[in-house]
Amino acid sequence: MGMTEDVESRLEQAGAWLLEPRALDEAILGCWTTPEGQVVALYDYHGLIEHFRKEAEDPESEDALFEAEEWISYNVMRALPYLGAKAPWVVVDVDDLEEEEEEEVYFTWEGKRWRKV
């Protein structure tokens, strides 16, 4: 995982927003053109959690996982709606989900089904 030069160039040309700190680029899966025609960065939800989990004092602890999930929820997910059409999408592979929802919440990218978090 991580941002390639092609993806970086495409996102830059589109003026897409990227998450800070830029070390989170390691969680970028690629880019996606939304139904509205805007190119956005696709971030892997689990990759974001792993980034923050690795920074914990004891990365393998349950507390580290909980704190990483809380950090993403509070500092990333809550901010995304305020970034507008150029906001990145945080996604999960449908295979990671225990139950499926209505069909319209899924999209296919790179041959897999994904859902926006």
C-alpha positions as CSV (number, residue, x, y, z in Angstrom):
1,M,0.0,0.0,0.0
2,G,1.0,3.6,-0.3
3,M,0.8,6.4,-2.8
4,T,2.5,5.9,-6.2
5,E,3.8,8.7,-8.3
6,D,1.0,8.2,-10.8
7,V,-1.6,8.5,-8.1
8,E,0.1,11.5,-6.5
9,S,0.2,13.3,-9.8
10,R,-3.4,12.6,-10.5
11,L,-4.5,13.8,-7.1
12,E,-2.4,16.9,-7.3
13,Q,-3.8,17.8,-10.8
14,A,-7.3,17.4,-9.4
15,G,-6.6,19.5,-6.3
16,A,-7.8,16.6,-4.1
17,W,-7.3,16.9,-0.3
18,L,-4.9,14.6,1.5
19,L,-4.9,13.8,5.1
20,E,-2.3,15.2,7.5
21,P,0.2,14.1,8.6
22,R,1.5,13.1,5.2
23,A,2.8,9.9,6.8
24,L,-0.8,8.7,6.3
25,D,0.0,8.5,2.6
26,E,1.0,4.9,3.4
27,A,-2.7,4.1,3.8
28,I,-3.6,5.5,0.3
29,L,-5.0,2.8,-1.9
30,G,-5.3,4.9,-5.0
31,C,-7.7,7.5,-6.4
32,W,-11.3,7.4,-7.4
33,T,-13.6,9.5,-9.5
34,T,-16.8,10.2,-7.5
35,P,-20.2,10.0,-9.2
36,E,-20.0,13.9,-9.2
37,G,-16.8,13.7,-11.3
38,Q,-14.3,14.7,-8.6
39,V,-11.1,12.8,-8.2
40,V,-10.4,11.9,-4.6
41,A,-7.9,9.9,-2.6
42,L,-9.0,6.5,-1.3
43,Y,-7.6,5.7,2.1
44,D,-7.8,2.2,3.6
45,Y,-9.5,2.5,7.0
46,H,-7.5,-0.4,8.5
47,G,-4.3,1.2,7.2
48,L,-5.1,4.4,9.0
49,I,-5.7,2.5,12.2
50,E,-2.5,0.6,11.8
51,H,-0.5,3.8,11.3
52,F,-1.7,5.2,14.6
53,R,-1.5,1.8,16.4
54,K,2.2,1.5,15.5
55,E,2.8,4.9,17.2
56,A,1.5,3.6,20.6
57,E,3.7,2.7,23.5
58,D,2.6,-0.9,23.2
59,P,1.3,-1.3,19.6
60,E,0.0,-4.9,20.2
61,S,-2.2,-4.0,23.1
62,E,-6.0,-3.7,23.0
63,D,-5.6,-0.2,24.3
64,A,-3.5,0.8,21.3
65,L,-6.1,-0.5,18.9
66,F,-8.9,1.2,20.8
67,E,-7.0,4.5,20.9
68,A,-6.1,4.3,17.2
69,E,-9.8,3.7,16.3
70,E,-10.9,6.6,18.5
71,W,-8.3,8.9,17.0
72,I,-9.4,8.1,13.5
73,S,-13.1,8.5,14.4
74,Y,-12.6,11.8,16.2
75,N,-9.9,13.5,14.2
76,V,-10.5,12.2,10.7
77,M,-14.0,10.9,10.1
78,R,-15.6,13.9,11.8
79,A,-13.6,16.3,9.7
80,L,-14.3,14.8,6.3
81,P,-17.8,16.2,5.7
82,Y,-16.3,19.8,6.2
83,L,-13.7,19.3,3.4
84,G,-16.3,19.3,0.6
85,A,-16.2,17.5,-2.7
86,K,-12.4,17.1,-2.7
87,A,-12.4,15.3,0.6
88,P,-10.7,11.9,0.6
89,W,-12.8,8.8,1.0
90,V,-12.0,6.4,3.8
91,V,-13.0,2.9,2.7
92,V,-13.1,-0.7,3.7
93,D,-13.0,-3.9,1.6
94,V,-16.5,-5.5,1.7
95,D,-14.8,-8.8,2.6
96,D,-13.9,-7.1,6.0
97,L,-17.5,-6.5,6.8
98,E,-19.7,-8.9,8.8
99,E,-22.9,-7.8,7.2
100,E,-23.9,-6.1,4.0
101,E,-26.1,-3.1,3.6
102,E,-28.1,-1.7,0.6
103,E,-26.3,-2.3,-2.7
104,E,-25.9,1.4,-3.5
105,V,-23.4,2.0,-0.7
106,Y,-20.8,-0.2,-2.5
107,F,-18.5,0.5,-5.4
108,T,-16.1,-1.6,-7.3
109,W,-12.5,-0.6,-7.6
110,E,-9.5,-2.7,-8.6
111,G,-11.7,-5.8,-9.0
112,K,-13.0,-5.7,-5.4
113,R,-16.1,-4.3,-3.7
114,W,-15.6,-1.4,-1.3
115,R,-17.8,0.6,1.0
116,K,-17.2,4.2,2.1
117,V,-16.9,4.4,5.9
